[in-house]
Amino acid sequence: MKFSIENDDKIIVFTIKEESVGADNAPDLKAKILIEAQPDIQGMVFEIGKVKSMDSSGLGAFLLAHRQLREYNIPVHIVNANKFVRNLMSMTKIDQLFSFNDDIDTAKNNILKNSRNN
């Protein structure tokens, strides 16, 4: 799977560079999420503007990030989700587990603002 990872002030940003996230490439993403989802980070952001389709394996990758970080109250933000992905997350009710933002900077600012309030 093609993606990049940036660690900016302990905020991990995954930029997914694939049009589809599914059974054929989600295991690579899950493996990196397990490495990066540590209790010392402030938040995790997934920039998915290039993603046009996703299946249950793709959703499972985002759920893995949420499960790994929830006990530490570390937020997971989704950036640039298209209508298909938002509807898929809404139908499966997992959209309630994430914050959605229009751009990476907004997601980072929300994470930093919320971490100061805790």
Buried (B, 14 or more C-beta within 10 A) or exposed (E): BEBEEEEEEBBBBBBBBBEBBBEEBBEBBBEBBEEBBBEEBBBBBBBBBBBEBBBEBBBBBBBBBBBBBEEEEBBBBBBBBBEEBEEBBEEEEBBEBBBBBEEBEBBBEBBBEBBEEE
